Amino acid sequence: MGKVTVYLDDETWTSFKRKVLRKTGSLRRISEELRAIVQDSLVEETLVTAFKDLGYDIMTFPSAAAIVAVRPRRRTSSAEVTRELREKRHGPALSRH
């Protein structure tokens, strides 16, 4: 792990320290927070590498002819599907009458 010097104006540095203190309860985690910010900014590069490792070329896009619309094999009602999902999460709805 290397050391890095970062130059920030006083207002930005103070705001960042305040944010770290609120989030972690300690200023000892400043380095960890900076590392997380840098890693987040490299997400795109990480995804590209991961897709290449899996054998996908992300720079090629399918043609319009290669994209085929898929219809469900049986008729579905979005209202029924939504109701089922809500019931699974919250239980059956109470009667409104």
LUMDOFI-336085 format. One record per residue (C-alpha): residue in three letters; x negated, y negated, z. Coordinates in steps of 0.1 Angstrom, whole numbers, plus 5000, padded with zeros to 4 digits. Each point is the difference from the previous one (the first is absolute). Example, Ala and Ser with C-alpha at 12.3 -4.5 7.8 and 13.67 -1.06 7.14 Angstrom:
# LUMDOFI-336085
ALA487750455078
SER498649664993
This chain:
# LUMDOFI-336085
MET500050005000
GLY498649664991
LYS500349665015
VAL501749724981
THR500249635006
VAL503249834991
TYR500549624999
LEU503449885009
ASP501349665010
ASP500749965037
GLU503849994996
THR500150334980
TRP497750175024
THR502049895030
SER503250114984
PHE498650344991
LYS498750055036
ARG503449905014
LYS501650264977
VAL497650275010
LEU500549925037
ARG503850024996
LYS499950324981
THR497450195020
GLY499849825033
SER496249964997
LEU497649814979
ARG497750305000
ARG501950144970
ILE499249714976
SER497650224980
GLU502650274997
GLU502649764987
LEU497649854975
ARG499150354988
ALA503750084996
ILE500649684979
VAL497150094977
GLN501250364996
ASP503549884992
SER498649784973
LEU498350314985
VAL503250214998
GLU500349974963
GLU496450124995
THR500750295023
LEU503150104981
VAL498349994967
THR497250225013
ALA502550255015
PHE502050024968
LYS496850064980
ASP499050285024
LEU503450164993
GLY499549974963
TYR502449724993
ASP499049714977
ILE501949715014
MET499149774971
THR502250204976
PHE503749945000
PRO502650224985
SER501749894968
ALA503649915000
ALA500750324980
ALA498350215027
ILE502449865027
VAL503250205000
ALA503149905020
VAL501050285023
ARG503750035010
PRO501150205030
ARG501450344991
ARG503149945021
ARG502049695005
THR499049815031
SER501649705017
SER497649755015
ALA502649925027
GLU500250375011
VAL496250035000
THR499749685021
ARG502650135024
GLU498350335004
LEU496649835007
ARG501649775026
GLU501850295017
LYS496750195003
ARG498449695016
HIS502949875021
GLY502650285003
PRO503549994984
ALA501749664997
LEU502949925023
SER503449964984
ARG501049644992
HIS503650075007
